[in-house]
Amino acid sequence: MTRKICVAVDNSETSKYALTWTITNIYKPEASDIIYILHSVQMQAVSPFYSSLDASGTSADLLISMREREMEEGRNILKDYGVFCDQKNVKFLLELTVGDPRHTICEFVESQNIDLLVLGNRGSGLLKRIILGSVSDYCLNHAECPVLCVKQQISQGKEPNE
């Protein structure tokens, strides 16, 4: 039976480790597993300063340019993960969403009937989690499938299969 495994990624070492760990410990090509590599681009908020520059379109052009740059960066991040998966002979699909990662990840999981969601866990401090919210905490409580948080043990220098 084919399993749909979604690994939500960003450009961090934690995400790279989570994908590597998933390939090493969960992915089974003989079972026709497929890994969805999901990256969510969260558009930066625009300062009121930009919206009041002038009526000539300068601020709109700047906003469009900023958003195009963020989308291109998201595509490049996914491209790098795709190259990595190709090298490992992993069956995968790349998915780019736009919005708050907490919500877009959970929406994607539900819309694609994902069997397992894998996230890297950065181990943010309590204060940062309270103020900003944690993507992994949110997904643990709201995703419509089992969620696995992979925590990288940098201090011990462990490889994913140890």
ABEGO torsion letter per residue (X at the ends): XBBBBBBBBBABAAAAAAAAAAAAAABBAAAGBBBBBBBBBBBBBBBAAAAAABAAGAAAAAAAAAAAAAAAAAAAAAAAAAAAAAAAGBBBBBBBBBEBAAAAAAAAAAAAGBABBBBBBAGBBAAAAAAAEBAAAAAAAABABBBBBBBBBAAAGBBAAX
